[in-house]
Amino acid sequence: MTIEFMLLAAPRSGTTWAANWLTTDTTLCLHDPPLNWTKEEMANLSSPGKTLGVACTGLALLPAWVNAHPAKKVILHRSLTEIDASLAEIGLPPCSEQWMGVLDRIDGVHLDWEEMFSRPKAIYEYLLDRPFDAERWALLRQMNVQPSFERLSINREAVSAFMSELRPH
């Protein structure tokens, strides 16, 4: 089975939290798959017996590929000023220039990122095709889930392939 749903956003917009939220007993939501797999490898990913999805801060930089993909898509928007401030808090450079208008080029359901925390039911049911689990969401909402950068597994070849796609040809 291929990727059936995508939640896409710029960095520091809750995708790590969303990957946890959207992983259930019947779904697996991978976070930032371009860190580990090329586009070709992603096309062959599977999780037997589960619906496969992604919560990603990179794939939106490839709008033609994303728009051609048949997965259901939710695109979350956060102020670029807030994103840059959040990146600065963890010692990373700003990204607002790179992300200006990027998410607007993706076809799908466009929402403010805070709707994951204020109005999550529609997102959950649209992406997962199952009833909203309010109890689990309420528990996760209390958590600040972020990547542990020092523990992240990264496939340098996949990242290199992804970065070459972003460079002008």
Backbone bond lengths (Angstrom), bond angles and torsions (degrees), N, CA, C in turn:
res aa  C-N    CA-C-N  psi(-1)  N-CA   C-N-CA  omega(-1)  CA-C   N-CA-C  phi
1 M - - - 1.461 - - 1.518 108.63 -
2 T 1.269 116.52 144.34 1.457 122.81 -177.52 1.527 110.69 -97.47
3 I 1.300 115.65 178.62 1.463 120.72 177.83 1.533 108.60 -63.86
4 E 1.337 115.19 123.79 1.461 120.43 -176.61 1.519 114.01 -105.17
5 F 1.341 117.13 -18.00 1.458 118.96 176.46 1.524 110.40 -146.28
6 M 1.331 114.43 151.66 1.463 121.67 178.89 1.517 109.42 -135.36
7 L 1.317 115.24 134.18 1.448 122.64 169.13 1.530 104.22 -115.97
8 L 1.331 116.47 115.31 1.460 121.72 -172.49 1.520 110.45 -118.59
9 A 1.337 115.68 142.19 1.460 120.81 -179.41 1.519 109.05 -163.23
10 A 1.319 115.23 167.31 1.460 120.90 172.63 1.535 107.84 -74.93
11 P 1.324 117.56 165.72 1.470 119.75 177.68 1.535 111.80 -55.33
12 R 1.313 115.09 154.48 1.472 123.59 176.13 1.523 112.11 62.60
13 S 1.333 115.00 35.87 1.469 120.74 -179.21 1.518 112.44 -123.02
14 G 1.311 117.69 23.45 1.456 121.18 172.64 1.515 116.67 88.72
15 T 1.335 119.27 13.61 1.460 118.94 -176.38 1.527 113.10 -70.79
16 T 1.325 118.15 -30.91 1.476 119.11 176.81 1.526 109.06 -65.98
17 W 1.323 116.48 -44.56 1.461 121.34 177.60 1.529 109.10 -61.37
18 A 1.335 116.62 -44.47 1.466 120.91 -177.83 1.524 111.57 -62.98
19 A 1.330 117.96 -38.27 1.467 120.33 178.64 1.524 110.20 -60.51
20 N 1.314 116.79 -37.89 1.466 120.25 176.33 1.520 110.64 -69.05
21 W 1.306 117.05 -45.94 1.463 122.38 -178.88 1.520 111.81 -61.11
22 L 1.334 116.85 -40.63 1.463 121.00 -175.65 1.526 113.91 -88.83
23 T 1.325 117.08 3.43 1.461 121.49 171.65 1.523 106.88 -96.30
24 T 1.328 115.57 121.24 1.468 121.55 -176.18 1.526 108.48 -133.50
25 D 1.306 116.29 -166.66 1.463 120.24 176.79 1.530 112.33 -68.02
26 T 1.343 116.85 -20.42 1.470 119.87 -178.27 1.529 113.30 -119.40
27 T 1.325 117.31 1.63 1.460 120.80 -179.52 1.520 110.63 -133.23
28 L 1.324 115.34 152.64 1.459 122.30 172.02 1.518 106.69 -129.57
29 C 1.332 116.76 120.20 1.452 121.50 179.31 1.526 108.35 -113.17
30 L 1.324 115.35 111.98 1.464 121.55 -178.78 1.527 109.89 -82.57
31 H 1.330 115.85 140.21 1.463 119.98 177.75 1.527 110.24 -97.54
32 D 1.317 116.23 128.59 1.465 124.02 176.80 1.531 113.46 45.48
33 P 1.332 117.47 60.91 1.461 120.23 -177.56 1.530 115.68 -59.71
34 P 1.361 121.34 -24.38 1.473 118.00 177.61 1.537 113.56 -62.83
35 L 1.323 117.21 -12.16 1.469 119.71 175.39 1.529 111.62 -73.26
36 N 1.334 116.24 -17.25 1.466 119.82 -175.60 1.519 115.65 -127.53
37 W 1.334 117.60 -22.48 1.448 120.00 -175.63 1.527 110.91 -135.88
38 T 1.324 116.46 145.52 1.459 121.17 172.40 1.537 108.30 -75.21
39 K 1.330 116.46 169.98 1.471 120.08 177.09 1.524 110.28 -58.83
40 E 1.319 116.30 -40.57 1.464 120.43 -179.86 1.526 110.64 -63.89
41 E 1.319 116.79 -42.19 1.465 120.29 178.47 1.521 110.99 -67.73
42 M 1.335 117.04 -37.43 1.470 120.06 178.56 1.524 111.06 -61.35
43 A 1.326 116.70 -33.12 1.467 120.41 179.80 1.519 111.52 -64.45
44 N 1.330 117.35 -21.10 1.461 121.25 -178.12 1.525 113.65 -108.54
45 L 1.319 117.84 6.06 1.463 119.89 178.68 1.520 109.99 -65.96
46 S 1.313 115.43 148.78 1.453 119.11 175.33 1.515 109.32 -151.17
47 S 1.287 114.93 159.82 1.454 123.57 174.64 1.524 105.95 -141.35
48 P 1.339 116.89 88.33 1.463 120.30 -174.19 1.531 113.15 -49.17
49 G 1.320 114.69 129.26 1.458 121.16 178.21 1.519 114.15 81.33
50 K 1.329 117.37 0.69 1.461 120.16 -179.45 1.528 110.67 -129.89
51 T 1.313 115.21 153.25 1.456 121.88 171.84 1.518 107.06 -81.19
52 L 1.328 116.63 130.87 1.452 121.68 -176.15 1.520 110.80 -101.82
53 G 1.339 115.32 135.74 1.457 120.93 177.32 1.505 110.97 -144.10
54 V 1.335 115.21 175.18 1.457 121.10 177.59 1.523 109.55 -135.62
55 A 1.323 114.90 147.28 1.463 123.16 168.13 1.522 103.70 -120.92
56 C 1.328 116.97 113.64 1.458 118.60 -164.72 1.519 113.82 -139.22
57 T 1.336 114.13 143.38 1.454 121.61 176.27 1.524 111.88 -108.65
58 G 1.306 117.98 13.22 1.452 120.04 -179.50 1.514 114.83 -123.72
59 L 1.327 116.66 -38.17 1.466 119.57 -173.08 1.524 113.79 -60.07
60 A 1.323 117.87 -28.45 1.470 119.71 179.43 1.518 111.92 -63.12
61 L 1.334 117.17 -18.32 1.464 120.75 176.77 1.526 111.38 -72.91
62 L 1.335 116.29 -6.83 1.468 122.68 176.37 1.529 108.88 -118.15
63 P 1.334 118.25 66.26 1.474 120.54 -171.33 1.520 115.09 -59.98
64 A 1.318 118.82 -35.44 1.469 119.58 -179.64 1.527 110.12 -64.52
65 W 1.323 117.25 -43.62 1.462 121.32 179.66 1.529 110.47 -65.34
66 V 1.323 115.89 -46.38 1.474 119.92 -179.14 1.524 110.57 -62.78
67 N 1.323 117.28 -46.30 1.470 119.93 -178.21 1.526 112.18 -64.93
68 A 1.324 117.77 -30.10 1.465 120.77 178.44 1.530 111.88 -78.30
69 H 1.327 116.82 -17.47 1.468 120.63 -178.45 1.527 109.44 -75.74
70 P 1.337 117.93 137.42 1.470 120.41 -175.65 1.536 115.60 -77.68
71 A 1.315 118.51 -3.44 1.470 120.74 -177.80 1.526 111.62 -61.53
72 K 1.335 115.09 150.24 1.467 120.22 170.77 1.526 106.88 -68.10
73 K 1.322 116.80 143.08 1.461 119.72 -175.46 1.520 111.79 -131.48
74 V 1.329 114.60 135.16 1.457 122.75 167.77 1.519 105.83 -119.28
75 I 1.324 115.79 129.75 1.450 121.82 -178.88 1.522 107.33 -114.62
76 L 1.332 115.11 121.11 1.462 120.72 -177.37 1.522 110.49 -101.30
77 H 1.313 115.74 132.23 1.461 122.03 -179.29 1.520 110.19 -109.36
78 R 1.327 115.11 136.50 1.463 122.57 173.54 1.524 106.99 -134.77
79 S 1.294 117.18 146.71 1.459 121.73 178.79 1.527 110.23 -54.52
80 L 1.334 116.46 131.54 1.462 120.38 179.21 1.524 111.29 -63.27
81 T 1.313 117.23 -30.02 1.467 120.88 176.03 1.528 109.66 -64.31
82 E 1.335 116.89 -44.04 1.473 120.90 177.75 1.520 110.92 -64.76
83 I 1.325 117.03 -39.62 1.462 121.02 179.64 1.524 109.84 -62.65
84 D 1.323 116.98 -48.29 1.465 120.08 179.85 1.527 111.42 -61.45
85 A 1.330 117.51 -39.81 1.467 120.72 177.96 1.525 110.70 -63.98
86 S 1.335 117.02 -40.84 1.464 121.11 179.28 1.527 110.83 -67.23
87 L 1.321 117.12 -39.55 1.464 120.57 176.15 1.527 110.46 -62.55
88 A 1.319 117.20 -42.83 1.468 121.24 179.37 1.523 111.29 -60.89
89 E 1.333 116.80 -37.06 1.472 120.95 179.14 1.518 112.46 -60.22
90 I 1.334 117.44 -29.01 1.466 119.69 -179.92 1.533 111.79 -105.50
91 G 1.337 115.36 13.14 1.454 119.90 174.14 1.513 116.46 81.75
92 L 1.329 117.30 21.01 1.468 121.10 179.77 1.528 110.30 -107.38
93 P 1.325 117.13 153.91 1.467 120.39 -179.24 1.527 111.62 -72.66
94 P 1.329 116.22 160.77 1.469 119.85 178.64 1.530 111.31 -66.11
95 C 1.332 115.38 158.19 1.472 120.00 -179.56 1.519 112.26 -130.96
96 S 1.338 117.62 7.02 1.460 119.83 -171.41 1.529 113.43 -59.15
97 E 1.330 117.93 -36.50 1.473 118.76 179.19 1.513 111.29 -63.68
98 Q 1.325 116.71 -43.22 1.469 121.63 -178.47 1.529 111.41 -66.02
99 W 1.332 118.17 -31.00 1.455 121.75 -173.87 1.529 114.61 -98.26
100 M 1.324 117.62 -2.53 1.463 120.68 -178.67 1.535 110.71 -56.33
101 G 1.329 117.24 114.33 1.458 122.75 176.16 1.518 116.39 75.75
102 V 1.323 117.78 -2.27 1.471 120.96 -175.59 1.527 111.79 -60.60
103 L 1.305 117.04 -50.28 1.468 120.11 -175.16 1.525 112.41 -65.72
104 D 1.322 116.69 -26.46 1.467 120.51 179.33 1.522 112.27 -66.24
105 R 1.321 117.89 -18.73 1.474 121.81 -179.20 1.527 112.47 -85.39
106 I 1.317 117.66 -3.68 1.464 121.23 -178.30 1.526 109.33 -95.66
107 D 1.333 115.57 133.12 1.465 121.60 175.87 1.525 108.63 -82.16
108 G 1.312 116.25 133.51 1.462 120.44 178.41 1.515 109.92 155.92
109 V 1.309 115.48 -165.56 1.458 122.28 179.37 1.526 107.77 -87.70
110 H 1.335 116.50 118.00 1.467 122.30 -178.14 1.523 109.75 -100.87
111 L 1.344 115.19 127.36 1.466 121.39 -178.28 1.524 110.13 -140.72
112 D 1.316 115.71 160.73 1.459 121.02 170.67 1.533 108.01 -72.60
113 W 1.323 116.85 139.68 1.465 120.94 -175.66 1.525 113.15 -58.44
114 E 1.318 117.29 -28.53 1.466 120.08 -178.14 1.524 112.89 -70.01
115 E 1.351 116.95 -13.12 1.461 118.84 178.20 1.529 112.03 -65.45
116 M 1.337 117.36 -20.80 1.478 119.03 173.87 1.520 110.46 -62.09
117 F 1.326 116.28 -27.89 1.457 121.51 -175.23 1.525 113.00 -104.72
118 S 1.329 117.50 -15.24 1.466 119.79 -178.46 1.530 113.24 -113.47
119 R 1.344 117.20 -33.33 1.469 121.95 -178.16 1.526 109.35 -141.33
120 P 1.325 118.02 64.76 1.460 121.14 -170.85 1.528 116.08 -80.47
121 K 1.311 117.63 -20.60 1.472 120.91 -170.75 1.530 112.65 -55.09
122 A 1.323 117.16 -47.47 1.466 120.52 -176.90 1.531 111.07 -64.10
123 I 1.314 117.70 -39.70 1.469 121.51 179.33 1.524 109.67 -62.42
124 Y 1.315 115.77 -51.40 1.463 122.69 -177.28 1.526 111.27 -58.99
125 E 1.317 116.33 -51.42 1.468 120.03 -175.98 1.527 111.75 -69.33
126 Y 1.323 117.91 -34.16 1.463 120.55 177.92 1.528 110.55 -66.70
127 L 1.331 117.03 -47.93 1.462 119.96 -176.33 1.527 113.09 -74.47
128 L 1.330 117.25 -38.78 1.470 119.98 -172.27 1.521 114.97 -99.54
129 D 1.314 118.47 -10.77 1.472 120.92 -177.56 1.524 111.96 53.10
130 R 1.304 116.22 44.40 1.465 121.16 177.00 1.520 108.03 -150.40
131 P 1.326 117.40 160.71 1.468 119.68 -179.53 1.530 111.55 -63.02
132 F 1.304 115.09 143.76 1.455 123.02 179.43 1.520 110.78 -62.02
133 D 1.319 116.68 133.19 1.467 122.67 177.62 1.531 108.14 -98.18
134 A 1.322 115.32 87.90 1.470 121.65 -175.39 1.522 112.26 -64.37
135 E 1.324 117.39 -36.22 1.476 119.75 -179.41 1.527 111.26 -65.18
136 R 1.300 116.40 -45.93 1.468 120.07 -179.47 1.529 110.43 -65.95
137 W 1.339 116.69 -43.43 1.458 120.32 177.94 1.530 110.98 -59.39
138 A 1.330 117.08 -43.19 1.466 120.30 -179.18 1.539 111.11 -62.59
139 L 1.324 116.52 -38.84 1.471 119.25 177.06 1.522 111.21 -67.15
140 L 1.327 116.62 -46.12 1.463 120.07 -179.64 1.526 111.85 -66.72
141 R 1.314 117.39 -32.51 1.472 121.25 -179.09 1.525 111.76 -60.08
142 Q 1.314 116.34 -24.78 1.464 120.63 178.93 1.532 112.40 -78.76
143 M 1.318 116.61 -7.59 1.468 121.12 -174.08 1.520 111.66 -104.54
144 N 1.299 114.58 144.23 1.459 122.34 174.06 1.528 106.25 -102.69
145 V 1.325 116.55 90.64 1.463 121.81 -175.66 1.527 108.16 -93.20
146 Q 1.317 115.66 120.59 1.459 121.62 179.87 1.515 108.71 -138.48
147 P 1.342 116.45 157.73 1.463 117.95 179.48 1.525 111.38 -68.12
148 S 1.294 114.54 147.69 1.461 121.28 171.20 1.532 104.56 -95.89
149 F 1.317 116.22 94.18 1.459 120.98 -171.19 1.521 113.07 -56.23
150 E 1.319 117.18 -35.51 1.470 119.55 -179.44 1.531 112.54 -71.16
151 R 1.307 117.94 -18.32 1.473 121.31 179.83 1.525 113.06 -102.69
152 L 1.318 117.62 -4.89 1.462 120.23 -177.45 1.519 111.26 -61.74
153 S 1.302 114.72 134.26 1.458 121.58 173.92 1.520 107.52 -87.62
154 I 1.324 116.51 125.11 1.461 120.77 -178.68 1.519 109.66 -130.05
155 N 1.325 115.50 129.23 1.459 122.51 174.85 1.528 106.42 -93.93
156 R 1.320 116.15 104.23 1.472 120.84 -174.46 1.528 112.48 -58.51
157 E 1.326 117.64 -34.68 1.470 120.41 179.08 1.525 110.91 -66.59
158 A 1.334 116.94 -41.07 1.464 120.54 178.69 1.533 110.30 -66.25
159 V 1.327 116.89 -43.08 1.466 120.57 179.11 1.527 109.94 -63.79
160 S 1.317 117.04 -42.19 1.463 121.14 178.56 1.529 110.64 -61.17
161 A 1.320 117.27 -42.80 1.467 121.12 178.50 1.531 110.46 -63.46
162 F 1.332 116.57 -41.49 1.461 121.31 179.12 1.529 110.23 -63.91
163 M 1.318 116.64 -46.36 1.465 120.76 -178.66 1.535 111.24 -64.33
164 S 1.329 117.27 -34.94 1.472 119.18 179.12 1.531 110.08 -66.95
165 E 1.311 117.84 -30.09 1.467 121.31 177.11 1.530 111.37 -67.15
166 L 1.324 116.07 -28.20 1.468 120.14 -177.16 1.520 112.24 -81.86
167 R 1.344 116.71 -21.99 1.457 120.12 -178.99 1.527 109.91 -74.32
168 P 1.339 116.20 140.00 1.477 118.54 175.61 1.521 110.33 -62.73
169 H 1.305 116.93 140.79 1.474 120.76 -177.01 1.493 111.54 -93.59
